Amino acid sequence: MSTDREAAKLERDMAVPEVDLRNEAKGIATWAQTDGENLHPAALEILGEARRLSEKLEDKTVTSIVIGKNAEKHSKTLIEHGANKVYVISDERLLEYQTLPYVRAVVDALRVIKPEIMIFTASAIGRDLAPRCAARLKVGLSADCTQLDIGMYVNRKKQQRFMHAFKMMRPSFGESKLATIIGPWNYPQSATVRPGVFAPLKSDSSRKGEVVTFDPKWVEEDWLQSVISVEKGGSRIELEKADIIISGGKDLGREGFDMLKELVESIRANGQRSELGASRAAINAGLVSQDHQVGQTGKTVRPEIYVAIGISGAVQHIMGMRDSKKVIAINIDPKAKIFDVADYGIVDDYKNVVPELINQIKSGFTFELDK
């Protein structure tokens, strides 16, 4: 019965006149962020997703824009990870990010490339750069997306059918809903994507691509500011790089999180990369700082092993860790939803389990990793 309804809906949709407002806009472009001398990992993540999305377009060209001092050295890596073209904007003055010249560089490049879709990384820099570029181009921007797709969109009110609408999905209403944003009226359709959401493609050294040296039309106002020095310090929580993540929920309280911190330090002492994660409820309760949060409004992670302790398994949290290779859940509630995504589950009070795990690790036990 549902198949009949779907077929009838499709027939009604296809009866709506097709509209194509792309003009000369074709293909997908991405911004390849660099951190000084190195490519940011998210540059390859969004490039891989662009490559996958391009299979749903008529023009499957994926162009990556890379900016910085000696930016051309990244061309080979970008091509091996999915780019057909790389626009290189290299300038001695651009070792570190600067808002005005970066906006000029990206906007000028996009006016030449004319993509129908543009994807930025939703890093701290990307969140500064992307909206400024969108404003200059007079196009919309969907921020902090966690899913992307391309497909048909029908606007019955305007009697318009778009066959290649960019569907940008992001959490809304305090993570309780996943909103789909569609705007096939202005090009490029633009989005920022959270780091860690997508996996990069495997490097393929046989891939060939075109490298274009691009010179923006700099003006004096682009260089009103300059970077005098950059100082980096403080401890940084690198959930995305951890092989093992130990995450806790709100009900553990401060005593429980102190125990999890000891567990993480014990794992590190055995030479394995581990970080402390947390649910949004634990963050809101002030048990740990926000940079530990895993979930739709936190970080998306895919470690070798994810240990969820006292976490119920709300869909918003699961969205952030579902691609972990192995999930171990410890919860006193046998009906907790976290067990639905767990490879291994322990139904018990964490106070009985975690101390024993700490003792085992201090005695030399290490987690078996696939790496």
Sequence and secondary structure as in RCSB ss.txt:
>XXXX:A:sequence
MSTDREAAKLERDMAVPEVDLRNEAKGIATWAQTDGENLHPAALEILGEARRLSEKLEDKTVTSIVIGKNAEKHS
KTLIEHGANKVYVISDERLLEYQTLPYVRAVVDALRVIKPEIMIFTASAIGRDLAPRCAARLKVGLSADCTQLDI
GMYVNRKKQQRFMHAFKMMRPSFGESKLATIIGPWNYPQSATVRPGVFAPLKSDSSRKGEVVTFDPKWVEEDWLQ
SVISVEKGGSRIELEKADIIISGGKDLGREGFDMLKELVESIRANGQRSELGASRAAINAGLVSQDHQVGQTGKT
VRPEIYVAIGISGAVQHIMGMRDSKKVIAINIDPKAKIFDVADYGIVDDYKNVVPELINQIKSGFTFELDK
>XXXX:A:secstr
 HHHHHHHHHHHHHHS B    TT  SEEEEE EETTEE HHHHHHHHHHHHHHTTSSS  EEEEEEETTGGGGH
HHHHHTT SEEEEEE GGGSS  HHHHHHHHHHHHHHH  SEEEEE SHHHHHHHHHHHHHHT  EEEEESEEEE
EEEEETTTTEEEEEEEEEEEEETTTTEEEEEE TTSSSEEEEE TTSS      TT   EEEE      GGGGS 
        S    GGG SEEEEE GGGHHHHHHHHHHHHHHHHHTT  EEEEE HHHHHTTSS GGGBBSTTSB 
   SEEEEES    HHHHHHHTT SEEEEEES TT GGGGT SEEEES HHHHHHHHHHHHHTT       
